[in-house]
Amino acid sequence: MSSTKPVIVGLGEVLWDVFPDGPRFGGAPANYASHAASLGADSRMVSAVGRDELGERALQALQDLKVDISSVAQSDYPTGAVHVQLDAEGKASYEFLANTAWDHLEWNDELAKLAKRTDAVCFGTLGQRSDKSRQTIRRFVTSTPATCLRIFDINLRPPFYADDTILESLELANVLKLNDDELPIVAKLCSCSGTDLDVMRALAKRFHLQLVALTRGSRGALLVREDEVADHTGISTSVVDTVGAGDAFTATMTVSLLAGRKLSEIADQASRVAAFVCSQAGATPRLPDDFVLR
């Protein structure tokens, strides 16, 4: 990696997963930004939190993870939260708090300046559930340089997405990352058929995507870039929990792409970091120093 750190932006929701035993910091773009910082990037979060205890704790959590919080606004709306209930078998059900701070992202001159010097930005569907934040997210993405990696990490969270959100985000993006639950949904929406590889190539062609990445849990990952394919069988690990592993994969993929790595190397490194996160408790464990690209 060059001596100048790439500017990488997580764009969208900051929230807390509120379990019966207490809240845990999260939100896919926040996890992404945290992992990008751990991997050595100049990592920024663009979001909003409330003027409340969870908001203060969110800002502190991001700072502790070395994420720049100068573009995280403080709002009179409450900090985002998801109430998680576990049944007798440990299966989780989720209730998202409505009308939160990250539903009211405001466009401003500082965001315009940041967008112009961004090397990679990652956004999903949940952060676009409100019209206001959707407009701000799209304006940020379209304000980045032509060389910027515009990564749509789809992160479908029913019922907080619509077909038009997916399609319009695909039009904005030049990189797509999705998992094996999401691929059939997108394939159906875009009238694609065939193998996973067939669908990924069709999506890349239709939306002019530089790269399409599919994560498959314990079955590894499949990456497609032009005529190049990397089919990674996965890394064996003892799973503690899978929370944040997909975000770690995306962050590692981003940093590796910016460093000019080969597709096979990108798939391997991203899979290794994701496997490590699965072996640890929580979404953003400290990554070993040997994961940092030099």
Legacy VTK file of the C-alpha trace (Angstrom):
# vtk DataFile Version 3.0
C-alpha trace
ASCII
DATASET POLYDATA
POINTS 294 float
0.000 0.000 0.000
1.263 3.535 -0.691
2.482 5.816 2.085
-0.710 7.850 1.687
-3.595 6.072 3.339
-6.689 5.674 1.156
-9.787 7.552 2.297
-12.526 4.974 2.867
-16.066 5.947 3.900
-18.811 3.944 5.591
-22.061 5.647 4.588
-25.352 5.033 6.385
-26.559 3.631 9.671
-24.914 3.676 13.081
-26.982 1.704 15.553
-26.999 -0.490 18.625
-28.158 -4.090 18.734
-30.029 -4.152 22.047
-29.948 -7.695 23.450
-31.622 -8.787 26.699
-28.181 -8.593 28.361
-27.393 -5.118 27.007
-26.563 -3.137 23.844
-23.810 -3.997 21.360
-22.471 -1.475 18.860
-23.183 -2.145 15.189
-24.635 -1.134 11.854
-23.092 -2.544 8.673
-21.441 0.707 7.442
-20.065 1.349 10.946
-18.639 -2.173 11.123
-17.169 -1.674 7.643
-15.530 1.625 8.612
-14.152 0.074 11.794
-12.549 -2.827 9.937
-11.166 -0.498 7.255
-9.477 1.525 10.007
-8.031 -1.652 11.542
-6.630 -2.555 8.121
-4.722 0.721 7.916
-7.035 3.016 5.940
-7.983 6.618 6.672
-11.489 5.523 7.573
-14.435 7.908 7.882
-18.019 7.409 9.030
-20.838 9.446 7.495
-23.934 9.063 9.641
-25.876 10.644 12.495
-26.474 9.811 16.145
-28.764 11.298 18.751
-27.907 13.631 21.602
-28.369 10.752 24.013
-26.330 8.201 25.943
-26.272 5.680 23.089
-25.139 8.443 20.740
-22.219 9.387 22.977
-21.300 5.736 23.338
-21.461 5.241 19.562
-19.099 8.155 18.943
-16.706 6.797 21.563
-16.888 3.293 20.092
-15.985 4.606 16.633
-13.131 6.696 18.020
-11.807 3.713 19.972
-11.758 1.805 16.681
-9.755 4.643 15.025
-12.607 5.808 12.781
-12.802 9.541 12.000
-16.153 10.809 13.328
-16.019 14.395 12.037
-18.824 13.555 9.567
-21.105 11.911 12.139
-23.772 14.511 12.907
-25.521 14.839 16.255
-29.281 15.029 15.900
-32.361 15.659 18.025
-33.662 12.290 16.819
-32.694 9.217 18.864
-29.666 7.094 18.103
-30.517 4.042 16.000
-31.271 0.810 17.809
-32.459 -2.695 17.018
-34.146 -4.630 19.801
-33.115 -8.261 19.574
-35.153 -10.988 21.251
-33.890 -14.555 21.508
-36.276 -17.493 21.755
-35.647 -20.699 23.729
-33.586 -22.094 20.847
-31.494 -18.941 20.552
-33.146 -17.794 17.330
-33.270 -14.020 17.091
-36.109 -11.707 16.121
-35.506 -8.022 15.419
-37.425 -4.819 15.951
-35.851 -1.734 14.374
-36.453 1.601 16.081
-38.150 3.952 13.610
-37.397 7.605 12.808
-33.866 7.625 14.206
-30.930 9.975 13.722
-29.553 8.078 10.721
-32.935 8.412 8.986
-32.257 12.169 8.803
-28.849 12.502 7.145
-28.339 16.094 5.996
-26.294 17.025 2.933
-23.793 19.823 3.591
-20.624 21.416 2.242
-18.373 19.284 4.446
-19.826 16.088 2.989
-19.334 17.504 -0.502
-15.646 18.137 0.272
-15.190 14.660 1.743
-16.884 12.984 -1.229
-14.466 14.652 -3.654
-11.446 13.053 -1.954
-12.930 9.642 -1.218
-11.143 6.593 -2.646
-13.864 4.096 -1.691
-17.363 4.386 -0.244
-19.610 1.576 0.956
-23.393 1.853 1.252
-26.342 -0.538 1.584
-30.131 -0.617 1.562
-31.051 -0.163 5.238
-29.549 3.329 5.427
-31.832 4.335 2.543
-35.134 3.408 4.212
-36.079 7.117 4.557
-36.379 9.495 1.598
-34.118 12.080 3.222
-31.197 9.773 3.957
-31.610 8.031 0.607
-31.176 11.374 -1.164
-28.114 12.269 0.928
-26.499 8.859 0.420
-27.033 9.008 -3.335
-25.750 12.562 -3.546
-22.595 11.575 -1.666
-21.953 8.577 -3.904
-22.492 10.550 -7.117
-20.185 13.315 -5.837
-17.176 10.997 -5.554
-14.454 10.988 -8.245
-14.771 8.707 -11.262
-11.880 6.644 -9.857
-13.672 6.004 -6.554
-14.819 2.490 -5.666
-18.575 2.807 -5.144
-19.381 -0.368 -3.252
-22.976 -1.478 -2.848
-22.931 -4.041 -0.022
-26.582 -4.853 -0.363
-27.329 -6.021 3.220
-31.047 -6.664 2.743
-33.024 -6.211 5.951
-36.710 -6.987 5.321
-38.954 -5.030 5.223
-36.615 -2.049 4.866
-35.902 -2.160 1.171
-37.780 -1.778 -2.078
-37.021 -3.038 -5.561
-36.336 0.472 -6.822
-33.813 1.053 -4.001
-31.877 -2.019 -5.103
-32.000 -1.156 -8.806
-31.071 2.498 -8.365
-28.211 1.548 -6.022
-26.902 -0.935 -8.581
-26.898 1.877 -11.144
-24.833 4.042 -8.754
-22.320 1.346 -7.853
-19.261 0.009 -9.635
-18.707 -2.837 -7.140
-21.392 -5.183 -5.778
-21.081 -7.421 -2.736
-23.891 -9.740 -1.660
-24.410 -13.076 0.075
-25.967 -16.343 -1.036
-29.346 -15.446 0.475
-29.423 -12.140 -1.398
-28.241 -13.341 -4.812
-31.510 -15.170 -5.698
-33.525 -12.077 -4.721
-31.444 -9.833 -6.965
-31.423 -12.446 -9.738
-35.216 -12.589 -9.732
-35.504 -8.797 -9.646
-33.152 -8.459 -12.614
-34.528 -11.482 -14.518
-31.197 -13.313 -14.399
-30.931 -17.097 -14.392
-28.336 -19.857 -14.398
-25.497 -20.629 -12.016
-24.236 -18.172 -9.397
-21.432 -17.279 -11.792
-23.888 -16.755 -14.668
-25.981 -14.389 -12.550
-22.946 -12.466 -11.306
-21.640 -11.996 -14.835
-25.059 -10.871 -16.039
-25.277 -8.310 -13.224
-21.757 -7.066 -13.956
-22.612 -6.594 -17.626
-25.988 -4.922 -17.067
-24.792 -2.474 -14.402
-21.203 -1.950 -15.644
-19.716 -3.323 -12.421
-15.940 -3.635 -12.063
-16.314 -6.446 -9.543
-19.053 -8.661 -8.125
-18.364 -10.538 -4.879
-20.538 -13.309 -3.456
-20.023 -14.586 0.085
-21.265 -18.103 0.786
-20.726 -18.599 4.516
-18.755 -21.774 5.241
-18.578 -22.432 1.467
-16.271 -19.488 0.925
-16.581 -16.724 -1.652
-16.800 -16.170 -5.396
-15.358 -13.022 -6.999
-15.787 -11.994 -10.634
-13.887 -9.192 -12.384
-14.181 -8.961 -16.177
-12.895 -12.355 -17.422
-11.202 -13.155 -14.103
-12.795 -15.467 -11.507
-11.635 -16.323 -7.979
-13.510 -19.222 -6.377
-12.382 -19.475 -2.740
-13.446 -22.522 -0.748
-13.341 -20.717 2.593
-11.211 -20.821 5.729
-11.929 -23.394 8.418
-12.511 -21.755 11.789
-14.236 -22.280 15.109
-17.260 -19.979 14.897
-18.172 -17.908 17.960
-20.562 -15.656 16.043
-20.867 -14.437 12.473
-21.870 -10.839 13.263
-19.742 -8.393 11.289
-17.953 -11.050 9.233
-19.512 -9.893 5.964
-18.577 -6.295 6.738
-15.006 -7.408 7.487
-14.920 -9.225 4.140
-16.063 -6.088 2.309
-13.578 -3.838 4.108
-10.677 -6.190 3.371
-11.769 -6.525 -0.245
-11.833 -2.721 -0.515
-8.372 -2.165 0.942
-6.937 -4.977 -1.190
-8.538 -3.602 -4.373
-7.091 -0.159 -3.705
-3.684 -1.769 -3.138
-3.861 -3.371 -6.592
-3.883 -6.988 -5.423
-4.706 -9.917 -7.706
-8.268 -11.203 -7.516
-7.187 -14.534 -5.982
-5.213 -12.678 -3.306
-8.193 -10.425 -2.575
-10.499 -13.417 -2.139
-8.025 -15.176 0.151
-7.245 -12.173 2.346
-10.897 -11.145 2.696
-11.850 -14.726 3.565
-9.106 -14.931 6.198
-10.172 -11.709 7.902
-13.847 -12.726 7.828
-12.967 -16.124 9.324
-11.017 -14.428 12.108
-14.001 -12.195 12.916
-16.219 -15.305 13.068
-13.824 -16.800 15.617
-14.193 -13.802 17.941
-17.113 -12.390 19.912
-18.660 -9.216 18.505
-18.697 -7.503 15.121
-15.468 -5.508 15.381
-12.735 -7.423 17.252
-9.211 -6.059 17.057
-7.535 -7.513 13.979
-4.018 -8.969 14.231
-1.308 -6.687 12.859
-0.410 -9.159 10.111
-3.764 -8.458 8.438
-2.743 -4.845 7.761
-1.650 -4.329 4.143
1.774 -2.723 3.938
LINES 1 295
294 0 1 2 3 4 5 6 7 8 9 10 11 12 13 14 15 16 17 18 19 20 21 22 23 24 25 26 27 28 29 30 31 32 33 34 35 36 37 38 39 40 41 42 43 44 45 46 47 48 49 50 51 52 53 54 55 56 57 58 59 60 61 62 63 64 65 66 67 68 69 70 71 72 73 74 75 76 77 78 79 80 81 82 83 84 85 86 87 88 89 90 91 92 93 94 95 96 97 98 99 100 101 102 103 104 105 106 107 108 109 110 111 112 113 114 115 116 117 118 119 120 121 122 123 124 125 126 127 128 129 130 131 132 133 134 135 136 137 138 139 140 141 142 143 144 145 146 147 148 149 150 151 152 153 154 155 156 157 158 159 160 161 162 163 164 165 166 167 168 169 170 171 172 173 174 175 176 177 178 179 180 181 182 183 184 185 186 187 188 189 190 191 192 193 194 195 196 197 198 199 200 201 202 203 204 205 206 207 208 209 210 211 212 213 214 215 216 217 218 219 220 221 222 223 224 225 226 227 228 229 230 231 232 233 234 235 236 237 238 239 240 241 242 243 244 245 246 247 248 249 250 251 252 253 254 255 256 257 258 259 260 261 262 263 264 265 266 267 268 269 270 271 272 273 274 275 276 277 278 279 280 281 282 283 284 285 286 287 288 289 290 291 292 293
